[in-house]
Amino acid sequence: MRRAVALGVGFIVAACSSDPGPGGTTPTPTPGEVQVIPLAPLGEVKTTLDRTFTSKQPRPAGQVGPNPSLPEAYESYVTKGFGEVVEGKGEPYTTRAITAETPPPAGPNAKRLTRFVHMPDLQIADDESPTLLGNFDSPPPGPDAALRPQDPYLCRMANAAVRTVNVLHKKDPIAFVLLGGDNADSAQTNEVDWVFGVLSGSERLKCDSGKDDDVVAGPNNDGKDPFKAEGLAMPWKWVTGNHDVLVQGNLGVSAPKKAEAVGVTSNGGTRHYEDGKKGEVNRDDVLADERRALLDRKALMAKIASHADGHGLGEAQKASGRATYTFDVEGTPIRFLVIDTATDTGGADGLLTRSEIDRTIKPALDKAKADNKWVILSSHHAQSSLTKDGGVFGTAAADAVLPDEWATFLGGYTNVVFSMVGHTHEHRIRAVTPTTGHAYWEVMTSAIADFPNEFRVVEIFDQDNGWIMLRATCVDYAQDGDDVAKEGRRRSVIDMDSGWGPASGAGKPEDRNVELWIKKP
């Protein structure tokens, strides 16, 4: 017989995860809570132009060992020397043109129009949620992301990325940060609050739920410890991914799932830290926490739209429950069209319907064309990830638009020049070339959640010669003086090198530091 462990609301408020509240701030600690020790300011930040990191340990080609997401197995990998990286030379830019033509030299009035950061797949996770499916974790090609050894460190890894962006901004201004979807991991309220805290700042942010855990005694030495999040020094724009609106990124936000999230029963196996445990995974009952409440689409849109400047969302997105919107880069001909490609009912892959295209996307593209705007698309899913149903657990849509049809549709708009995407946790750049019509560049950026734990700095140039150029630079998050973020990276390397996690998402040199040329519309 299972033991009921749900406690009253008063205890939950005092003992569980911090509530960032408006602007991402959290209450000061009560006596007995772990102290917040602010990190020292970062010094100079290097990019992959200066240096690169590769894993020291070869990934197994055949049989894999024990699951490193389990505490006892993880320690065995550390003992064997897993998790170390080797510093290598930096990588120069690779120049690529979308046609066989060689772009002419830049004109006398060539100029940079904007500089921004693309940061997909933070996947900030509540690793003690009753909805976790830890017992289903398996090496690829199975569900290899049902559990990660770095899960409890993802807040600190994302915070390290934010600190890195801010240092780069001081050296050369960054206009905004464009998220790439999968910002939260499982559509939970507390996860979205943690995303707000990391990105917008918090004096005391504790990414923890249920019981107030201190896995390693003392401050600033494990992923459950509270920390000061400095927040981004520039605006950030929301992009929806499947994990933001689906339970564990795959299952619809149904009434049973809503009850499960705030309940005590773990059906799929979740982490436990009570009574000295170090994150063991089992189906024992958990401490209920109302802050784990699932957000349906409209509730999520309303929550984001009401936070700070709304991060691109407004009344239309609150009404529709979908984060499809536009924003302009002031003083330039650039307009971003952010497209919500996540499903409503389930499935990790992308889904776009003809009715949604006709309702929001086509009018936005038509207006951009009439306004003489160059369009940069942004979505979580790449063109190649569009499906008829979202994949496993999804529901087929009669008017789903598949990859070739989507490429052909966009090919009718010569002002669509670039598309920023995520989802697969890898760097990849390709020209999307429809059978008929105009081609555009698709820029996929890897994840903060998985190795290589990188984001991109993106610059757009008008070369004053009939061409536009996008320059993208991959950046590792800086971890100087931040042992918790450093441990998070080590865990992501072990997840990869053990064979339990995905292979490196670093891609090929032509997918990383690049200069992409395309003719002006």
N, C-alpha and C positions, 0 to 999 in steps of 0.2 A: 504494500500500500504506500502510495506516495505521501510525503510529508508536506503539508501546506506551509509555505514560507512567506506568503504575502504579508506585508506590514502596512500600517496606516499611512495616510498621506503625509502626516506630520513628520514621520521618520524619513519618508522618501525625500522630502524637501531638505532635510538636514544632512542626509547621508549619501545621496546619489550624485549623479553627474552635475557639474556646474551648469547653471542656466545663464547663457550669455546676455539674454535680455536685449533691450534696445541698444544698438551700437556695439554689441558683443561684450559688454562688461559683466563681471560676475561679482558676487558678494565677497567681502574679505573673510578670511578663515576664522573659524571659531577655535577656542583653545583645544589643543590636541590634534588639529589638522596639520598636514604637511605644509611647511613653509614654501613660499615662492621665492626662488633666488633668480633674479633677472640674469640673462646671459650677457656676457660682455659684447660690445659692438663688434661686428665683423670688420675685418680689414679689407684688403684688396680681394676682389673676386675674379677668379680665372674662368674662362669659357673653354669650350673644346677647340677653339682656335689655338689655345695655349697648351693644353694637355688633355689627354683622354685616359679613361680607366677601363681596363678589361679584367675579367676574372682570372685569378691565378690557378684555380682548380678546374680541370676539364670536366665537362658535363658527361655523365655516363651514357654510353651508347646503347647499352642493353638493360639488364635487370637493375632496378633502382633499390636503394636501401630504405630504411625506415622513414616515416613521415617527419620532416623537420618541424612541422607545426606543433608537434607534441613535445612538451618540455624536455622529457628525458632523452628523446631522439635528437633534439636540437643541440643539447650539450655534447652529445657524442660527435656531432659534425664539427663543433668548435674545437674539440680536442684533436680531431684529425686535420685541423688546419683549413677547414672550409671557411668561406666568407671573406677571404683576403682578395684585394684587387692590386693590379700592377699599373703604375702610372706610365703612360706612353707619350709620344710626341703629339702635338696638336695637329689638327686637320685643317688644311686650307679650304677655301670655297671651291666647289665644283660648279662650273658655269654650264647651264642647260638652256637651250632655246626650244620653244614648243614646235617650231617648224625647222626644216633643214637649213634655213637661212642663217647667216651669221649676222648678229646685230651690228650696226655701224657704231663708230665711236660716239660717246655721249656728246650732246650739243652744249653750247656755251651756257645755257640756262638750266642745265640738269639740276634737280634738287630732290631731297628727301621729303616725302609728304607726311609720313607718320612712322612712329616706332611703337610697337606694342609687344606684349608677351602672350603666347599661346600655351595654356596649361591645362591639358585634359587629365581626367582619371586620377583625382586625388583619392577617391573611394574611402573617405573617412568613415570608419566602421565601428559600430558597437559590437565588440566581440563577445559580449555576454548576453546578447539578445536571445530570447527563446526561439526566434525564427531562424537562427543560424543553422546551417546544414553541415556542420563539421564532420559528422560521421560519414558523409558521402564524398569527402575529399579524396582525390585519387590523382595519380600522375597523368599527364596528357597521353592519349586524347580524351581522357575522362574529365570530370568537373574539377580541374586543378586549382581553381580559385575559390572553392568552397571554404577553404581555410588557408591562411598565410601565416608564417611565423612572425611577420612584421605587422600583423593586424593591430596589436595594441600600440604600435609606434607610429601609425599613419598620421595622427594629428601633429606630432613633432616633426615628421618628415615634411609635411605640407608647410609647417611653420618655418622650417629651414629654407624651403623654396621661397617663401614670402620674404624672409630676411635677405636672401640672395638677390631677389628682384629689386628690393629697395636700395641695395648698395649699387647695383648697376644703374639704377635711376639717378642716383646722386652724380654719377660720372657722366651720364648722357640721358636726358629725360625720356621716360617711357610714358606714353599717353594714357594707356589703360591696359588691364589684363583681361584677356578673353579666355574664359573657361572653355572646357571642351566636353562637358558632360561627365556623368558618374562622379559628381562632386561628393555626394554621400553614397553609402553602400547599399542601403536597404529601405529607403523611403521613410525613415524614422525621424520624428521631431527632434530628438536629441542629437542625431547625426547632423541634421541641417543646422541646428544651433551651433554645433562645433565648427561646421564650415564657416558660418558667420563669424564666430570668434576668431578663427585663424585668419580669415581674409580681411576682416574689418577691425580686428584688435580686441584685446581683453586684458584687463589687469590681472585676472586670475581665471584661467581656463583649465578645467579638469575633464578630460575625455574619458569618463568612467561612468558606469551605470550600476544599479543595484547597490550593493554594499560599497562603502568608501574604501577602495583597495589601495594598499601601499605594498606592492609586490616585493620590492627591495627596500628595506627600511631606510628612511631618510629622504631628503629632497633631491629632485633633479637627477634621478638615476634609473628611472623606469618610465614606461609609457603611460602609466596611470597617474603619475605625479602632476600636480597643478603647475602651470607655467604662465609667464607673461607673454602674450602674443602681441607683437607690435603692430600687426596689421599692415596691409598694403598702403603705400604712400600715394597711390593713384586709384581711380575708379576701377571697378571690375564688373564684367558683364556675364550674366548667367547664360548657360547653355544646358539643356536637359539631356541626360543620358538615361539608359534603361534602369540603372541602379538608383536613380533619383526618384523614380515613380513606380518601381516594382519591387516586391519583397525579394531580397537577395538578387535583384536584377533580373528575375525570371518569372515571378509569380504575381498575379494581379492583387491589388489591394482590396480584398473582399472582406465581408463581415467576419467570417471565421479567422482570417489572418489578423484583422484588427484586434480581435479578442486574444489571439495567441500572443501578439507582440507585447501586450501589457499584462499577460498572465504569468503563471508560475511553471508551466509545463514546457519542457524542451523535447520536441519530437525528433529533431534531426541531430542533436548533439551540439552543445555550446560550451564555451570556456567557463571554468570555475576558478576563482581566486580565494574563496573563503577558507578559513581554517588552515592557512599556510599553504594552500595550493598555489601552483605557479602557472595556471592556465590549462590544466588538464581538461580534456574534452569528453563529455559524457551526457547522458540524458537525465541526469538528476535534476530535481526541481531547482528553480532559480528564484531569487528575490524579485518579486514583481516591482516594476518601475513604470509609473504613468508617463514618464517623459519619453518612453519608447513608442508612444502612440504613432501609428502609421498615418501618413498624410496622403489623402487622395489628391488628384491633380489640381482641382480648384483650390483646395486648402494650401497646397504647396505654392501655387502661383500667388495667392493672397499673402502668404507669409513672406515671400521674397519681395513682392511689390511694396510691402509696407516697411521693409527694412532699408534704412539709409536712403539712398537715391533711387531705390527700386531695381537697380542693376539691369536696366533695360525694359523691365516689365511694367505694365500699367493696367488700366481698366479692361482693355480688350483681352489681355492674357488671363486676367482674373475670371472673366466671363467664360472664356473658352476652355480654360484649364491647359492651354498649350502655349509654350514659350516660343512662338514664332513672331518676330518683330524686326524692325530695322533701326539703325542709327547711323548718323553721318559723322565723318571726321571733319570737324570745322575747318574751313579755309581750304578744303581740297575737294576734288570730284569723287571722293571715295564714299560709298555707302555699303554698310554691312547688312546682310540679310541673314539673320539667325533663324534656323529651321529646326523645329521639334520633330525628331524622327523616331522617338521611342513609342512603343505600342501602349495601348490602354489595358489590354487584358492579360498579357503575358508574352514571354519570348524575349531573348536577349538581343536579337538583331533588329535592323531598322524596318520601318513600315511607313510608307507614304501612300496616300490614296488620291485618286483623281479628284474626288470631291474636296479634299483639303487643299490640294494644289489650286483648284479653281476658286476656292473661297479666300485663301490668304496669299499663296505664293505667287500665282500668276499676276494678280493685281499689284503686288509689291514690285515684281520685275517690270511690269508695264510702266509703272510710275517712275521707276529708276531710269528706264530708257527715255521716257519723256523728259525727265529732269537732267538728262545728259550725265548720269552718274555711272562710274565704274563700280561694279558689284563684286564684293568679296562675300562668298557664302560661308556660313559656319554652322556645322551640325555635329552631333556626336558620331553618327554613322557615316561611313564612306559610301560612295555610289555603289561599290561592289557589295556592300552589306545590306542592301535593300532586298526585302523578301515579300512574299505574298501574305505571310502570317506572323512574322517576327521570330520564326523558328520554333523549337520545342517549347511547349506550354502556351503557344500563341493560338490565335483564332484567325482563320483566313478571311481576308477582306476581298469582296467581289471586285472592287475597283482598285486593287493594289497596283502600284506602278513599280515595275521591276527595273533593274539597272540600265538595260539598253534604252528603254522608253524614257527614263529620267535623263540620260545623257542626250538623247535626241531632243527632248523638250528644252533643256538648257542650251543646246546647240543653236536654238533659234534666237538666242540673246547674245549678240556679239559683245555686249558690255559686261558679261560675266567673265571675270579674268582669273580668280583664284577661289579655292574652297578649302577651309580649315576644318580638319576632322580628327577624331580620336578612335576610341573603342577597342582597337586590337592591341594596344599597349606596345606599339612599335613605331619607329620612324620609317616612313615610306613616302616617296614622292613620285607621282606619275601624271602623265598627261591623259586626261579623259577626252577621248576623241570619238565622237559619234559617227555613225555611218554617213550621215549627212549633217552639215552644219558646222558650227564653231567649236573648237577645242578649248579647254581651260586646264589650268594646273590644279591638282588636288594635293594638298600638303597635310600629311598625317603626322602627328606628334605622339611620342611614347608617353608613358605614364609616370607620375610621381610614385604610384603605389608599387610598381615593379621595376626591376633593373632594366634600363640604366638610370631610372629615377631622374629624368631630365625634363626640362621644358625648352621652348624655343623663344628667342628674341627675334622678332620679325620687323623688317623695315621695307617700306614701299617707296620706290623712286620713280619720278617722271624723268626719263633720260633725255628729254628734249631732242629726240631723234626719231620719233614715231613709235617708240617702244616704252613699255613699263617693265621695271625689274623688281622682283621680290627677293630680298636677301634674308636668309634664315640661319640663325646660329644656335646650336644646341648648347645647353648649359646644365651642368651638374649642380645640384644644390650644395651650397657651402656648409660644412659641418665643423669648422674650426671652433673649439671651445664648447661644442654641443655634443656631449657624449651620448645623449639619448637619440638624437638624429643619426649619429654615427652608428649606433647599434641597430637602428632601423635599416640603414643601408646594408650592414653586414647580414642581417636576416634576409633581406631581399636577394642578396647574392647567394646565400645558402639555399634559399628556396629554388633559385634557378639551377645552381650547380648540383643539387641533389637529384635533379630530374623530376621533382614533384611539382615545380612551378613551370611556367612557360620558359622557352629558350630566350636568350637575350633579344630585347626589342631594339637594339642599336641600329639595325639595318645595315645597308651598304654605304660606302662613302658618298655616293651620289644621292643618298636619302637623308643626309645629315646637314652638313654646312654647305649651303647651296646659294647660287644666284640664278633665279628663274626669270627668263625673258619671255615676254608676250607682247604682241603688237597692240598699240592703243586701239580702242574701239573706233 
